[in-house]
Amino acid sequence: MRFTQYEIQVLIEIHDLIQNNFKNHVFIKDILCKYHIPESTLSQAFKQLFHKSISQYRLELCMHYAKTLIEQGWQVKAVTLMMGYTTTGSFSRAFRKIYFCSPGKWAQL
């Protein structure tokens, strides 16, 4: 898939929107409405341009921020809630996907 300069500019804008608002969880449907892009096109184009899916990118941003908070001494339960997870188990699974260890073990490093 080849992109026009305008399409690249829009994708970079979307990338930056997600990066700057990852704590607020920008919804895909809102992006689709704002930029009038079909979902399949957005997903394919984002992955091709940035080499990861939108959900993977969001997860990495979220877990990087969570890791920073844990390193600063925040309790895992507090970070779990801040990141929008309802259980520590689901947060731990997401954290392990990125850092290959539990947030509790990371806090002990």
DODRENLUM-777072 format. One record per residue (C-alpha): x, y, z; residue number from 1; residue in three letters. Coordinates in steps of 0.02 Angstrom, whole numbers. Layout:
% DODRENLUM-777072
<pt x="X" y="Y" z="Z" num="NUM" residuo="ALA"/>
...
% end
This chain:
% DODRENLUM-777072
<pt x="0" y="0" z="0" num="1" residuo="MET"/>
<pt x="71" y="168" z="-51" num="2" residuo="ARG"/>
<pt x="23" y="328" z="38" num="3" residuo="PHE"/>
<pt x="5" y="506" z="-21" num="4" residuo="THR"/>
<pt x="90" y="644" z="76" num="5" residuo="GLN"/>
<pt x="-80" y="692" z="146" num="6" residuo="TYR"/>
<pt x="-116" y="514" z="205" num="7" residuo="GLU"/>
<pt x="54" y="505" z="291" num="8" residuo="ILE"/>
<pt x="19" y="671" z="375" num="9" residuo="GLN"/>
<pt x="-150" y="607" z="437" num="10" residuo="VAL"/>
<pt x="-72" y="445" z="502" num="11" residuo="LEU"/>
<pt x="62" y="542" z="595" num="12" residuo="ILE"/>
<pt x="-74" y="653" z="668" num="13" residuo="GLU"/>
<pt x="-169" y="498" z="727" num="14" residuo="ILE"/>
<pt x="-8" y="424" z="798" num="15" residuo="HIS"/>
<pt x="23" y="585" z="895" num="16" residuo="ASP"/>
<pt x="-158" y="595" z="953" num="17" residuo="LEU"/>
<pt x="-145" y="420" z="1027" num="18" residuo="ILE"/>
<pt x="26" y="458" z="1103" num="19" residuo="GLN"/>
<pt x="-32" y="619" z="1185" num="20" residuo="ASN"/>
<pt x="-197" y="546" z="1249" num="21" residuo="ASN"/>
<pt x="-157" y="365" z="1289" num="22" residuo="PHE"/>
<pt x="-210" y="389" z="1471" num="23" residuo="LYS"/>
<pt x="-382" y="447" z="1412" num="24" residuo="ASN"/>
<pt x="-400" y="299" z="1294" num="25" residuo="HIS"/>
<pt x="-442" y="379" z="1126" num="26" residuo="VAL"/>
<pt x="-575" y="272" z="1043" num="27" residuo="PHE"/>
<pt x="-549" y="209" z="866" num="28" residuo="ILE"/>
<pt x="-728" y="258" z="818" num="29" residuo="LYS"/>
<pt x="-688" y="439" z="865" num="30" residuo="ASP"/>
<pt x="-533" y="436" z="755" num="31" residuo="ILE"/>
<pt x="-632" y="360" z="612" num="32" residuo="LEU"/>
<pt x="-764" y="496" z="626" num="33" residuo="CYS"/>
<pt x="-639" y="637" z="637" num="34" residuo="LYS"/>
<pt x="-533" y="582" z="489" num="35" residuo="TYR"/>
<pt x="-667" y="493" z="385" num="36" residuo="HIS"/>
<pt x="-559" y="338" z="362" num="37" residuo="ILE"/>
<pt x="-627" y="160" z="350" num="38" residuo="PRO"/>
<pt x="-572" y="55" z="499" num="39" residuo="GLU"/>
<pt x="-486" y="-77" z="394" num="40" residuo="SER"/>
<pt x="-388" y="55" z="299" num="41" residuo="THR"/>
<pt x="-335" y="142" z="459" num="42" residuo="LEU"/>
<pt x="-279" y="-22" z="538" num="43" residuo="SER"/>
<pt x="-181" y="-80" z="387" num="44" residuo="GLN"/>
<pt x="-102" y="89" z="353" num="45" residuo="ALA"/>
<pt x="-52" y="118" z="535" num="46" residuo="PHE"/>
<pt x="28" y="-53" z="546" num="47" residuo="LYS"/>
<pt x="120" y="-31" z="382" num="48" residuo="GLN"/>
<pt x="186" y="142" z="426" num="49" residuo="LEU"/>
<pt x="228" y="113" z="610" num="50" residuo="PHE"/>
<pt x="261" y="-76" z="609" num="51" residuo="HIS"/>
<pt x="134" y="-112" z="747" num="52" residuo="LYS"/>
<pt x="-53" y="-113" z="768" num="53" residuo="SER"/>
<pt x="-143" y="30" z="853" num="54" residuo="ILE"/>
<pt x="-186" y="-81" z="1000" num="55" residuo="SER"/>
<pt x="-4" y="-138" z="1018" num="56" residuo="GLN"/>
<pt x="54" y="43" z="1011" num="57" residuo="TYR"/>
<pt x="-71" y="93" z="1145" num="58" residuo="ARG"/>
<pt x="-21" y="-54" z="1254" num="59" residuo="LEU"/>
<pt x="163" y="-9" z="1241" num="60" residuo="GLU"/>
<pt x="129" y="173" z="1287" num="61" residuo="LEU"/>
<pt x="20" y="124" z="1434" num="62" residuo="CYS"/>
<pt x="141" y="-6" z="1501" num="63" residuo="MET"/>
<pt x="290" y="110" z="1482" num="64" residuo="HIS"/>
<pt x="200" y="239" z="1588" num="65" residuo="TYR"/>
<pt x="148" y="104" z="1712" num="66" residuo="ALA"/>
<pt x="328" y="43" z="1724" num="67" residuo="LYS"/>
<pt x="386" y="221" z="1760" num="68" residuo="THR"/>
<pt x="258" y="238" z="1900" num="69" residuo="LEU"/>
<pt x="308" y="70" z="1975" num="70" residuo="ILE"/>
<pt x="491" y="122" z="1969" num="71" residuo="GLU"/>
<pt x="443" y="281" z="2062" num="72" residuo="GLN"/>
<pt x="371" y="175" z="2203" num="73" residuo="GLY"/>
<pt x="186" y="173" z="2161" num="74" residuo="TRP"/>
<pt x="91" y="19" z="2222" num="75" residuo="GLN"/>
<pt x="42" y="-102" z="2082" num="76" residuo="VAL"/>
<pt x="-141" y="-93" z="2134" num="77" residuo="LYS"/>
<pt x="-141" y="97" z="2117" num="78" residuo="ALA"/>
<pt x="-57" y="86" z="1947" num="79" residuo="VAL"/>
<pt x="-183" y="-47" z="1894" num="80" residuo="THR"/>
<pt x="-326" y="72" z="1928" num="81" residuo="LEU"/>
<pt x="-238" y="221" z="1850" num="82" residuo="MET"/>
<pt x="-213" y="124" z="1689" num="83" residuo="MET"/>
<pt x="-399" y="84" z="1683" num="84" residuo="GLY"/>
<pt x="-387" y="-101" z="1725" num="85" residuo="TYR"/>
<pt x="-518" y="-174" z="1841" num="86" residuo="THR"/>
<pt x="-410" y="-315" z="1908" num="87" residuo="THR"/>
<pt x="-226" y="-331" z="1951" num="88" residuo="THR"/>
<pt x="-224" y="-496" z="1856" num="89" residuo="GLY"/>
<pt x="-274" y="-419" z="1691" num="90" residuo="SER"/>
<pt x="-149" y="-277" z="1716" num="91" residuo="PHE"/>
<pt x="-12" y="-403" z="1758" num="92" residuo="SER"/>
<pt x="-46" y="-502" z="1599" num="93" residuo="ARG"/>
<pt x="-34" y="-345" z="1494" num="94" residuo="ALA"/>
<pt x="126" y="-291" z="1583" num="95" residuo="PHE"/>
<pt x="204" y="-463" z="1555" num="96" residuo="ARG"/>
<pt x="166" y="-452" z="1368" num="97" residuo="LYS"/>
<pt x="283" y="-303" z="1358" num="98" residuo="ILE"/>
<pt x="413" y="-331" z="1495" num="99" residuo="TYR"/>
<pt x="410" y="-522" z="1514" num="100" residuo="PHE"/>
<pt x="392" y="-513" z="1703" num="101" residuo="CYS"/>
<pt x="257" y="-464" z="1825" num="102" residuo="SER"/>
<pt x="241" y="-285" z="1886" num="103" residuo="PRO"/>
<pt x="272" y="-347" z="2064" num="104" residuo="GLY"/>
<pt x="438" y="-424" z="2014" num="105" residuo="LYS"/>
<pt x="481" y="-267" z="1914" num="106" residuo="TRP"/>
<pt x="454" y="-163" z="2072" num="107" residuo="ALA"/>
<pt x="583" y="-271" z="2162" num="108" residuo="GLN"/>
<pt x="718" y="-247" z="2030" num="109" residuo="LEU"/>
% end
